[in-house]
Every structure is written in C-alpha cells, then in structure tokens.
Amino acid sequence: MVMLYGKKNKREAKYLEPIFGSKDEDEILPSYHLAKQSVEPRIAYQMIKDDLLDEGNSRLNLATFCQTYMEPEAITLMSETLEKNMIDKSEYPRTAEMENRCVNIIADLWHAREAEKYIGTSTIGSSEACMLGGMAMKFTWRKRAEKLGVDIQAKKPNLIISSGYQVCWEKFCVYWDIELREIPMTEDHLSLDVEKAIEAVDEYTIGIVGILGITYTGQYDDIKRLDQLVEKYNQQTEHKVSIHVDAASGGLYAPFVEPELVWDFQLKNVISINTSGHKYGLVYPGVGWVVWRDENYLPKELVFNVSYLGGEMPTMAINFSHSASQMIGQYYNFVRFGFEGFQSIHQRTHDVAIYLAKEIEASRHFELINDGNQLPLVCYKLKNEQDQKWTLYDLSDRLLMKGWQVPSYPLPKNLDKQVIQRIVVRSDFGMNMAHDFIEDLKAAIKELENSHLVFHEEAEIKNYGFTH
Ligand SMILES: *Cc1c(COP(=O)(O)O)cnc(C)c1O
C-alpha cells in the first residue's frame, strides 16, 4: 500500500471513462496534469462518482472505528458550515462558543473537577490530540527534571505504553526524540501489564499512557490499578510520574455503557485524556478532543494566542486552518442525543457485538479473544490453526465477495505469530445486519470447507496491513 504519492504512482490510461450522453465522452481527460479546458459540473461529478464506484460500501467496512453514518440533518448542517474556519475565533465567535461547550460537556463526562481549572481543545483526531498530550508531558517533565538536577542531556526521555499502542504514539516519539518504552502484551495479558509499566519508570519518564480500548483487541488497560501503583511510586520520590489516557475509542463510549468504570479524572494521577469524536462520538472523520484536568499540566510555551473579538484567545493546535463543520457535527450530536440518546445507541451497539461474539463462538472454528464486553469489538482466532484447510485471510476474501470488509492481521510484537480477525461494531451496524452477516459468515465457511484450496509450501504470515 502506498501512502505518499508521486511520479512512480502514475498509471497509464489512454482513454477516458465513458460519460453518458455528453460530448465530453470523446475527450481525453488527463489524470496527472490539469486538462486545458474545464468540463461541466455534471460531468465532473459523474466522473468522480464513477471512479469511486468499486470502492465498497463504507457501512460494510467492519475494519474501522470511524463513523460511516450520520443523520441527514447533521449532514445538512455540516455541509452548510464547511466554509467556517475553526481558527477564526473572531470571525466565528458562535462557532468558537460551540467548541467551548463541547469541551465542557466532555470534561463533565470525564468527571473533571470544578475545583480544578480543566482546559481542552478540539483537534483533527486523536493523533493530533495525543501529540498535544505528549508534548505537554514532555515539557512538564523537562521543567521538573531540570529543577531536580537531572542531567537531561544524558539520556533520551521515555514514554511507557503497552505494545498494543496505536501508531500515533510511535510518531510522537519519533518526532519528539523520545524513547518509546513498550511493555509487551502476552497471551494472558492483552492489555497493559501495569506492574511491568511501573518497573519501567525512571527519572527520564515523561509519563505512562493507558489505553482505553486497545485498537487490536478492544480491551481496556486497567487504569485504576495503574493509578494506584503510580500513587505508590510517587509517594516515595520527587520524580513524579503521571498518566495520559488514550481514550480514542473508549472516551465517548465507556461513560455511557459502563458509567461505573473508574478510568478518568476521578483518578488523581490521570492528568490528560484524548478521544476521537469520529469514533464513538458519532461524527464523520475529522474531529478529536484533548482535555487536561488542570491548566497547570499544560505548559505555557505550548499555548499560542490568536485574535478574538479584538482581544486575544489562547489556542493549542498543530494545524491552523481547517473547517469547523466536524466540530459542529459533534455539537449537533450532543444536542440531539443527550446522555440517554448516546447511552441507548451505544447499548444497542454493545448488544450487537455480544450477539456476534456468541454466534462466532458457537461455530466450532473459532476461539474468541475479545467478546465485545468492553469496546464493541469481536476478535477471534482459528481453533487448531495447523489442521485447518483455510486461513482467516481466505475467510476475509470470501466475505469480501458479499461486500463485507473484515480484516485479518497478526497481533503486535511478541504475539505476531497469532493471526486474528476483528469486527468493529458501530452504531449503524444494526441487529438485522448482524443476522445477515452471520448467515454470510456461515455460508463462507461452508464454501471454504468444501472448496479445493491450493497451498503455498511456506506457512509463514503474509504481510497484510492494518492501520486502524
Ligand atoms: C484510532 C486511535 C488513535 C488515532 O486516532 P485518530 O482519531 O484516527 O487520529 C489513537 N489511539 C487509539 C487507541 C486509537 O484507537
């Protein structure tokens, strides 16, 4: 898969897709440089639409956490606000106020304390939010380390996280020259091993990241236990360590489905949390959030001022200009659904995941790794893999024939001999669709069992990608 494009990615194409009933049909339109002349809007629309035709139906994409459905009213509102620039606080003060409301709503869901000066911002997604959270930790660490007389040049600072981390943390560490101290996941520990995490702490640790919803397996790190151990550690040292929670998926899910779970600002050492509005915040891709429990944890150097109604307003972001429409979509969802609305939507999503897990377990072929009890993901591996005539990759291919995109991929380092398949359940994957899916899954297995498969000699894991 290519992610950066250039000359080597040009494909030869000598003809144009036919466009019905238009003379443009006979023109050659170049793909890699601008055509000399313009085409009519209808033609441009049709061509691009056609180009995208075979890409599959997003709602059957069971690989992604990102939203693939919004209500028509939300879509209207978002299309009507596309031109608003999020950074122009002065020109769009109402929009700025909506962002402010969203931050407060989210901080409230995460039990930020009135006694503390919580502070936060919208972002493009969790990746930007994690970058900001990580930078705040790094700057805070540096100040403290210098004060305590640590030679900060002697070693790279480090960040502690389980090996189930999302790639944004690897980027953060590369960009900011930080050692990523991975705590390996093991067969019986498919989330952060909190004891090992504490053992890895030293004077150069900028923080520990707990993940509320490991992307690979859907399991939550035990943040409460982590907080207890951090507290114990901090009691006996000046080199205090703190926790950032990467709640990209769980941050707007757990508060509704498991309100009793303690993972957020109720825990003393959790200083910042991020989430993706476009995951269980139910918005189309392009919005995330980060909140600090108190402005003390956000070093002043990282805050910049933009003009706002003749005055100045502090902002913190890596990007400058971008559309406010996603953030407005988030605010729409908060207004539209309220607490109970979110709760019932997520509860249904949870129920669908549990149903799928039961059905998949009932089939004799699979062993569940995640049963949808935390994040609504179902992960499973093949039972007796060696004796199977087909692999999970074959099954993915079969399901694709019916339009379902279900990824198969190896677990992270240490466990990478283990291939799993994962289904992410989202709000637009209803129980009816789940029934249809199970039927298609059973049919696909039957076909595989009866088909004549040709095997390669080497049974090593193929290099299939997965980035969500
Ligand atoms: C999805 C995800 C991210 C990245 O989020 P984006 O909003 O796609 O940038 C980071 N961490 C975790 C745990 C995730 O699941």
The ligand as a Gaussian input file, in Angstrom:
#p B3LYP/6-31G(d) Opt

LIG

0 1
 C       -7.870000       5.429000      16.486000
 C       -6.895000       5.540000      17.558000
 C       -5.942000       6.571000      17.546000
 C       -5.805000       7.541000      16.404000
 O       -6.978000       8.280000      16.303000
 P       -7.354000       9.211000      15.061000
 O       -8.559000       9.912000      15.590000
 O       -7.639000       8.292000      13.927000
 O       -6.207000      10.125000      14.806000
 C       -5.084000       6.677000      18.619000
 N       -5.138000       5.816000      19.649000
 C       -6.047000       4.805000      19.697000
 C       -6.061000       3.886000      20.884000
 C       -6.951000       4.633000      18.646000
 O       -7.835000       3.639000      18.697000

